[in-house]
Amino acid sequence: MTQNKFILLISLLIILGAAAGCFSVQEGPAENSMSPSPVEKIAPGERNIYDRVVIGARQEVVKGVQYDASYKNIDYPGGDVDPSIGACTDVVVRAFRNGGIDLQKLIHEDMQAHFELYPQKWSLSGPDPNIDHRRVPNQMKFFQRHGQALPLSVNGDNLSAWMHGDIVYWKFLNGLQHCGIISDRKNSRGIPLVIHNAGTAREEDSLTRWEIIGHYRYPLGN
């Protein structure tokens, strides 16, 4: 690839990432485990909401969803971009829909009632159900208001606070933000893997790869 083409590619990724407030960056190998995970061994009728959230997130990996954070006009409620594409935030939205929770609707309704409490970064005069739930800062504010804020560290006793179905938010070195769903699979040290999309949806050992700025559980439980 020539230098000019490389610069053009990076510029395009930055533009695509700006809409949803997260960015595509691919690092490290993905985990490729063919054996059923702990929640997959649970009978479907006996799975709780966090089990279903993880399974919903993992479907993004199975489908090989490609990163695309660009603005799209979508239905409301229950709207979604093309299932073959999505941002990091779409992993969270689709995972929770598999658990019966529509974050598009919940975030839009909360922003309608309390717009002034949400980040004012996009020069909007009111909520936009096409994109609000697909933006990292908005998701974080919603979970701060309605979820359970949990430890950011995985050290010592804090490791036990990381449960599958939790949501993690990171900040990259360039200041942009990213998110994923905590998996029920763990590495050899007992640290859970994460399901996220930073280029292609992946399930990998990346929890401590970037600075953790948010860790939430929704709905309240466990």
Secondary structure, 3 states (H helix, E strand, C coil): CCHHHHHHHHHHHHHHHHHHCECCCCCCCCCCCCCCCCHHHCCHHHCCHHHHHHHHHHHHHHCCCEECCCCCCCCCCCCCCCCCEECHHHHHHHHHHHCCCCHHHHHHHHHHHCHHHCCCCCCCCCCCCCCHHHCHHHHHHHHHHHCEECCCCCCHHHHHHCCCCCEEEEECCCCCEEEEEEEEEECCCCCEEEEEECCEEEEECCCCCCEEEEEEECCCCC
